[in-house]
Amino acid sequence: MQNGKAATKPVSKPRKTSKLPMYVGLQDLADLMGIAKRTVSDWHSRGIVVSGPNSRQFDLIKSMQNYTKHLRDLAIAKEAEGKGPTYTQEKAQTERVTREIKELELRKLKGELLTVQEVAAGWTAFAAIMKITVMTLASKARARLPHLTNHDGEVLREVSRDIMTDLREEIEILVNTGETALQTPDE
């Protein structure tokens, strides 16, 4: 304590053994910050970016500290204005999404979930089996009912095709709307 006041510690001093250069040029600073050279110049005029020993160099450490403070101040101002979520809200949302992703991954590893490709492959195989089964109805009926004529066999094939067409249309409606137009025989 000096004169009744607590001594304040400087934010950060460049270490003597630091591998970072003390001063950098305009392009290097812009690249480091991920901004345009014009923005570096604008921020220099606003005091965010600090000049080095000559007009073509900038103090890297002080400029980066000011840049970080500037971003922090912008975040606080944005939060105070009520624009957008707060840092805490964003962090909680990110953690929630991360947790949901991990839960889904765990359920998939346990075999509780199927991928869209797995479901599509299963339904494709089911549809192929269904088509073959329905389309063989005419020949199976003629084998069991020998008195059926060729005309009767053709009628049964047409009925089988109609059933497959109705089924395809009904599945399209179900997939697109989530509802079915089919009625049970009692209706």
Buried (B, 14 or more C-beta within 10 A) or exposed (E): EEEEEEEEEEEEEEEEEEEEEBBBBBEBBBEBBEBEEEBBEEBBEEEBBBBBEEEEBBBBBBBBBBBEEBEEEEBEEBBEEEEEEBEEEEEEEEEEEEEEEEEEEEEEEEEEEEEEEEEEEEEEEEBEEEBEEBBEBBEEBBEEEEEBEEEBBEEBBEEBBEBBEEBEEEEEBEEEEEEEEEEEEEE
